Amino acid sequence: MSLTHRLPRVLRLAARAAALAAFALLSASCELLFMPAPSPSPQAIFDEVWTFADTHYSFFELKGVDWAEARARYRRLVRHDMDEFELFDLLADMLYELEDGHVNLRSPFNRSRYWQWYLDYPPNFDPVLLEREYYRGAQEYAGPLVLLDFEDDNIGYARYASFAQTVAAEDLDYLFSRFADRDGIIFDVRSNGGGSTANAYRIAGRLVDGRTVRGYQVYKNGPGHEDFTDPQVATISAPSDAVRWRKPFVVLTNRSSYSATNLFVALVKGLDGVTIVGDATGGGGGIPASTELSNGWLLRVSAHRFFTADGLNVELGIDPDLKVDMLETDAADGRDTIIEAALDHIRG
């Protein structure tokens, strides 16, 4: 039996109280040893953002951005007593100068992004017009694809709203089998803001017979603005048993066709039977690299370049083969000018 248990009850209670008090004191002193580190200063956060972009961003030369000059101009505005909202806005303004929709700063209260890559252009897409004047309840669905049969014109139509929605092999098999006896397919990716590049390669592969080189890409791999990997060939292909398409394939685009959608257009433009109709795509040709700042905010910047087979850097967008803008007079008559141009093109 311990010494404590041999003491009278009153003394045992007193001993326990003393032990608890000592433990509380020890706990309090231990907590002092593990106090959280001081929050990083606004200057430190600024330097983290500028340095990560300086090391990883891939389009300084293409866009003519003097990043060192931007640092000097914005850093003098950083104050030690500025709050997190002021700091966020200042950093967002600096990042905005990269003119890149893939450059984002995220905090619990805001997200920065450059929007002018499409805001300065006509929308060239009206989902209400499409639904009320074209679908009219007659559309079909194959996974994320919305299908419409222009039976009178012997032409099929498919709308793909987001590359973030996975297109499975069976969806593509159904699409091309469903319209196998049609003279052509209109593939509408207007206002598709991107998503998974895997979907872009998967769809594009159905338009060729075998492994086909469509461009090349490089990835940032060093601190210098021109430090990149050796070029890696970008190819498309499909499984040997996949349903393929060899008739006219018209892709509809506008400036809100961005990122993975922009890549898809780069992969298919120039293929036999493929025609791009509408407005230039919005660009977004750099796969992003991301980091978490020491204050918990998230930063991402483009850290990759994609070039078409003829050497075009697709970051700034891809011109259509047939430039068409939607007309208000057509819309008033219930007509989508770009769809009608695609129908006319396939009719020949």
C-alpha positions in Angstrom: 0.0 0.0 0.0 1.3 3.5 -0.9 2.2 6.0 1.7 -0.8 8.2 0.7 -3.2 5.4 1.4 -1.8 4.9 4.9 -2.6 8.6 5.8 -5.9 9.6 7.5 -8.7 10.5 5.1 -8.4 14.3 5.8 -4.6 14.2 5.1 -5.2 12.1 2.0 -7.6 14.8 0.6 -5.1 17.5 1.4 -2.4 15.6 -0.4 -4.6 15.1 -3.5 -5.5 18.8 -3.6 -1.8 19.7 -3.4 -1.0 17.3 -6.3 -3.8 18.7 -8.4 -2.5 22.2 -7.8 1.0 21.2 -8.8 -0.3 19.5 -12.0 -2.3 22.7 -12.9 0.8 24.8 -12.4 2.9 22.4 -14.5 0.2 22.4 -17.2 0.1 26.2 -17.3 3.8 26.4 -17.5 3.8 23.8 -20.4 1.3 25.8 -22.3 3.5 28.8 -22.2 6.2 26.7 -23.9 3.9 25.8 -26.8 2.5 29.2 -27.6 1.7 29.6 -31.3 4.3 31.4 -33.4 3.6 35.0 -34.2 1.6 35.6 -37.4 3.8 36.4 -40.4 4.1 40.1 -41.1 2.4 41.6 -44.2 5.9 42.1 -45.7 6.7 38.4 -45.2 3.4 37.4 -46.9 4.1 39.8 -49.8 7.5 38.3 -50.3 6.1 34.8 -50.3 3.6 35.7 -53.0 6.0 37.6 -55.2 8.8 34.9 -54.9 6.5 32.0 -55.7 5.2 33.7 -58.8 8.7 34.8 -59.8 9.9 31.2 -59.6 6.9 29.3 -61.1 5.0 31.6 -63.4 5.5 30.7 -67.1 4.3 33.7 -69.2 6.4 36.8 -68.1 8.0 37.1 -71.5 4.8 36.4 -73.5 2.9 39.1 -71.7 5.7 41.6 -71.4 5.5 41.8 -67.6 8.4 43.3 -65.6 7.9 41.4 -62.4 10.9 43.0 -60.6 9.4 46.4 -61.3 6.0 45.3 -60.0 7.6 44.2 -56.8 9.3 47.5 -56.3 6.1 49.4 -57.0 3.8 47.3 -54.8 6.1 46.5 -51.9 6.5 50.1 -50.9 2.8 50.1 -50.3 3.0 47.3 -47.7 2.6 48.6 -44.1 3.3 46.6 -40.9 0.0 47.6 -39.5 -2.2 46.9 -42.5 -5.0 44.4 -41.9 -5.6 41.1 -43.9 -8.2 42.7 -46.1 -5.9 45.5 -47.2 -3.1 43.1 -47.7 -5.2 40.7 -49.8 -6.4 43.6 -52.1 -2.9 44.8 -52.6 -1.6 41.3 -53.5 -4.6 40.8 -55.8 -3.8 44.0 -57.6 -0.2 42.9 -58.2 -1.2 39.5 -59.4 -3.9 41.1 -61.7 -1.0 42.5 -63.8 -0.2 39.0 -65.0 -3.6 39.0 -66.9 -4.1 35.3 -66.3 -7.3 33.6 -65.2 -5.3 30.7 -63.8 -3.6 33.0 -61.3 -5.6 33.0 -58.0 -5.1 34.1 -54.4 -7.6 32.4 -52.0 -8.3 33.4 -48.5 -11.2 32.5 -46.2 -12.9 35.7 -47.2 -12.1 36.3 -50.9 -10.6 34.9 -54.1 -8.8 37.0 -56.7 -9.0 36.4 -60.4 -8.4 38.1 -63.7 -11.6 38.3 -65.7 -10.9 40.5 -68.6 -9.9 37.6 -70.9 -13.7 37.3 -71.7 -15.4 40.4 -70.2 -14.1 42.6 -73.0 -15.7 40.4 -75.7 -19.3 39.6 -76.7 -20.8 36.6 -74.9 -21.8 34.8 -78.1 -23.9 32.3 -76.2 -27.4 32.4 -74.8 -28.5 29.3 -72.8 -32.1 30.5 -72.7 -32.3 30.9 -76.4 -30.7 27.4 -76.8 -33.2 25.8 -74.4 -36.4 27.6 -75.6 -35.8 27.8 -79.4 -33.7 24.7 -80.1 -34.0 22.0 -77.4 -37.7 22.7 -76.7 -37.8 19.5 -74.6 -36.5 17.3 -77.4 -32.9 17.0 -76.1 -31.3 13.7 -75.0 -28.5 13.0 -72.5 -25.3 11.0 -72.7 -23.5 11.5 -69.4 -22.7 15.3 -69.4 -23.4 15.7 -73.1 -26.8 17.2 -74.2 -27.7 15.9 -77.6 -30.1 17.3 -80.2 -31.0 15.8 -83.5 -31.5 18.3 -86.4 -33.3 15.7 -88.3 -34.5 18.0 -91.1 -30.8 18.9 -91.8 -29.5 15.4 -91.1 -27.0 16.9 -88.6 -26.4 16.0 -84.9 -25.6 18.4 -82.1 -23.9 17.9 -78.7 -23.5 20.5 -76.0 -20.7 20.0 -73.4 -20.9 22.6 -70.7 -17.9 21.7 -68.5 -14.8 19.7 -68.9 -15.0 19.2 -65.1 -17.8 16.6 -65.9 -16.3 13.3 -66.9 -17.1 12.0 -70.3 -17.0 8.3 -70.2 -16.1 6.0 -73.1 -19.7 4.8 -73.3 -20.9 8.4 -73.6 -18.7 9.0 -76.6 -19.7 5.6 -78.1 -23.3 6.6 -77.8 -22.7 10.1 -79.3 -21.0 8.9 -82.4 -23.3 5.8 -82.8 -26.4 7.9 -82.3 -25.5 10.2 -85.2 -23.7 7.7 -87.3 -26.0 8.2 -90.3 -25.9 12.0 -90.0 -23.8 14.2 -92.3 -22.0 15.9 -89.4 -21.9 16.8 -85.8 -21.9 20.2 -84.1 -20.0 20.1 -80.8 -20.8 23.1 -78.7 -18.2 24.1 -76.0 -19.1 27.8 -75.8 -18.9 29.1 -72.2 -17.2 25.9 -71.1 -14.7 27.2 -68.5 -12.6 24.0 -68.5 -11.9 21.3 -66.0 -10.0 18.0 -66.6 -7.6 17.9 -69.5 -8.1 14.1 -69.6 -11.6 14.7 -71.0 -10.1 16.9 -73.8 -7.7 14.1 -74.8 -10.4 11.5 -74.6 -12.8 13.3 -76.9 -10.1 14.4 -79.4 -8.8 10.9 -79.7 -12.1 9.8 -81.3 -11.4 12.1 -84.3 -8.2 10.2 -85.4 -7.4 6.7 -86.5 -4.3 6.2 -84.5 -1.7 7.9 -82.3 -1.4 11.5 -83.6 0.9 14.3 -82.5 -1.0 17.5 -81.9 1.6 19.7 -80.2 4.2 19.9 -77.4 4.4 21.2 -73.9 7.0 22.3 -71.3 6.9 22.6 -67.6 8.6 25.1 -65.3 11.6 23.5 -63.6 13.9 26.2 -62.3 14.0 29.7 -60.7 14.8 31.5 -64.0 11.9 32.9 -66.0 12.9 30.7 -68.9 13.8 27.5 -67.0 11.6 24.8 -68.5 11.8 21.1 -69.1 12.6 19.8 -72.6 9.6 19.7 -74.8 7.2 16.8 -74.3 5.1 15.6 -77.3 1.3 15.8 -76.9 -0.5 13.1 -78.7 -4.1 11.9 -79.1 -5.5 8.4 -79.7 -8.3 6.2 -78.7 -8.7 2.5 -77.9 -8.7 0.3 -81.0 -12.3 -0.8 -80.3 -13.7 2.8 -79.7 -16.3 4.3 -82.0 -14.6 7.0 -84.1 -15.9 9.9 -86.2 -14.7 10.7 -89.7 -17.4 13.1 -91.0 -17.5 16.9 -90.5 -17.1 17.9 -86.9 -17.8 21.6 -86.2 -16.7 22.9 -82.8 -18.5 26.1 -81.5 -16.4 28.4 -79.4 -16.5 31.8 -77.7 -14.2 33.8 -75.4 -15.5 31.9 -72.4 -14.1 28.7 -73.8 -11.2 28.5 -71.4 -8.4 26.3 -69.9 -9.1 22.6 -70.7 -11.6 23.8 -73.4 -8.9 25.9 -74.9 -6.6 22.8 -74.9 -9.3 20.7 -76.6 -9.6 23.2 -79.4 -5.8 23.2 -79.8 -5.9 19.4 -80.0 -8.6 19.2 -82.7 -8.1 22.3 -84.8 -6.5 21.3 -88.2 -7.7 17.7 -88.1 -9.4 16.5 -91.2 -13.1 17.4 -91.1 -12.8 19.6 -88.1 -13.9 23.3 -88.3 -13.9 25.8 -85.4 -16.8 28.3 -85.7 -17.6 31.3 -83.5 -15.2 33.5 -81.6 -11.6 33.0 -80.4 -11.2 30.9 -77.3 -10.3 32.6 -74.0 -6.9 31.0 -73.6 -5.6 29.6 -70.3 -2.8 27.5 -71.7 -0.8 27.0 -68.5 -1.4 24.2 -66.0 -1.2 25.8 -62.5 1.2 25.2 -59.7 -0.1 25.9 -56.1 1.3 26.6 -52.7 -0.1 27.4 -49.2 1.3 30.6 -47.7 2.4 30.8 -44.1 -0.8 32.6 -43.2 -2.9 29.7 -44.6 -3.9 31.5 -47.9 -3.6 29.6 -51.1 -1.8 30.8 -54.2 -1.6 29.3 -57.7 0.0 30.5 -60.9 0.4 29.1 -64.4 3.6 26.9 -64.5 3.4 25.3 -68.0 3.2 26.1 -71.7 1.4 24.3 -74.5 2.2 24.9 -78.1 0.3 23.6 -81.2 2.2 21.6 -83.8 3.0 24.8 -85.7 4.4 26.5 -82.6 1.4 28.6 -81.4 1.5 29.3 -77.7 -2.2 28.8 -76.8 -2.2 30.9 -73.6 -3.8 33.9 -75.3 -6.5 31.9 -77.1 -7.1 30.2 -80.5 -8.7 31.9 -83.4 -11.7 30.1 -85.1 -11.6 28.9 -88.7 -14.9 30.7 -89.3 -15.4 33.9 -87.2 -19.0 34.4 -86.4 -20.7 36.6 -83.8 -24.3 36.3 -82.6 -26.5 38.9 -84.0 -29.3 40.6 -82.0 -31.6 40.5 -85.0 -31.2 36.7 -85.2 -31.7 36.3 -81.5 -34.9 38.4 -81.8 -36.1 35.8 -84.4 -35.2 32.9 -82.1 -32.0 32.0 -84.0 -28.5 31.4 -82.7 -26.3 32.9 -85.4 -23.3 30.6 -84.5 -25.4 27.4 -84.6 -27.0 28.5 -87.9 -23.5 29.1 -89.4 -22.4 25.7 -88.3 -25.5 24.1 -89.9 -24.8 26.0 -93.1 -21.2 24.9 -93.1 -22.0 21.2 -92.8 -24.8 21.5 -95.4 -21.9 22.7 -97.7 
